[in-house]
Structure formats: C-alpha cells, structure tokens
Amino acid sequence: MDSRMDIDAKIEKFIERARVARLATANSESEPHLVPVVFVFDGNHFFIPIDEKRKTIKPEKLKRVTNINENPNVALLIDEYSEDWTKLAFVMIQGKASIASKSLQNTQLQEAHKKLMTKYPQYQKIGLGELCIIIKPEKVTSWRNSQS
C-alpha cells in the first residue's frame, strides 16, 4: 500500500521548479557522501537517475549506490540561493532509498523516466541509464526567508 506523504502545495511547486538537488548518503559506518543530482517527484517518491554521462566506474559501484545498498537512510536537499538573502529557501527530504533497474519493467519507473526526459531534454542525447534511485520521503523540512 502506497501512502501519499502530505506535502504543502507551495513546497511541491518549489520542488517542481528546482533543477538540481544534493543527495546525502552514508555507508554502514556512517561515513557521509554528498553529490549533486537531478530528479523528479511524482507526488509520492523522488527519482534520481544513474545516467549514462561518462563515469569512471560501473554505475552499480558508484559510492551513492553502494551506500544505499548498505544503508537506505538518505537526505535530499533542494535549495534556492540568491544574492538577495530575503529570497533564500530550502526543502530537505529525509527518507529511505532503494535502487531500481529499468529492466524490471516497473510502470512507476517508466513514468518517472518520461518525466525526467521532459524536465531534462539533455537525456534525449545521453540516455537515462539502467539504474535509478527511488526515495520514499519520511520527513520533509522546509524554510523560506521571505513570506512570498
């Protein structure tokens, strides 16, 4: 049973507008790892592709992937910076991550791939890759400096 996490409409719009986020993972010994990522949100889960950009190691050996396999607790930070500090804002999502393979013919993952291709047209040239990180949010924290 998939329960939708209640995310305020303003926060959801902020998430949809964002182009990049930072994914924090930790291994089984709690050593942190942080990388910038692209993502889409379907209202229930965040999807982060392990794309086909040039990688020096196999995707399944990437630190973020091995960390999630050891420890599924993650944080995703989506922030907005401005030299006008009244416009600063962020949303932090804490949750459980898993690794899914495109070969599983998962309908939810197929829909996420369509959203990723629409949001990031660059994927039409480089490809989305076989693996995708899926985050189920458990806690959402947000902050905005202004009241707008």
Summary of the structure (lengths in Angstrom):
residues: 148
radius of gyration: 15.4
end to end distance: 36.0
largest distance: 45.7
contacts: 395
relative contact order: 0.23
helix: 29%
strand: 36%
